[in-house]
Amino acid sequence: MKTKVSKKINKKYGKTIKKIRIMLNLNQHGLAKLLNTAQATISNSENGNRYMSFRNCHKLVKLAQQQNIEVKLEDILPID
């Protein structure tokens, strides 16, 4: 069971992922296709239900940076 604190943290990262996706002018399906993952994975990540995998976060950061969107891995993935 998730605590309220961890749910808020997940939502923070999810909002950032959604913001990047919108800046890339993609819907969830389009982003999922580029990341070679399911649309449900994008939805769950954006809604704070789960973290995106390291691999997908890395790919998303690379895509964003190619479009001159300033983002770091730490912005979308909790790194301790």
BELURRA-V809504 format. One record per residue. NEAR is the number of other ideal C-beta (glycine too) atoms within 10 Angstrom. Layout:
NEAR / NEAR
This chain:
3 / 12 / 8 / 7 / 8 / 12 / 12 / 11 / 15 / 20 / 14 / 13 / 20 / 22 / 14 / 17 / 24 / 17 / 16 / 20 / 22 / 11 / 13 / 16 / 8 / 16 / 12 / 17 / 12 / 14 / 25 / 19 / 14 / 15 / 19 / 9 / 17 / 13 / 14 / 12 / 18 / 26 / 16 / 16 / 28 / 21 / 14 / 19 / 15 / 14 / 18 / 22 / 14 / 11 / 11 / 22 / 22 / 15 / 17 / 27 / 19 / 11 / 18 / 20 / 12 / 9 / 11 / 7 / 14 / 7 / 20 / 11 / 13 / 11 / 18 / 25 / 20 / 11 / 10 / 2
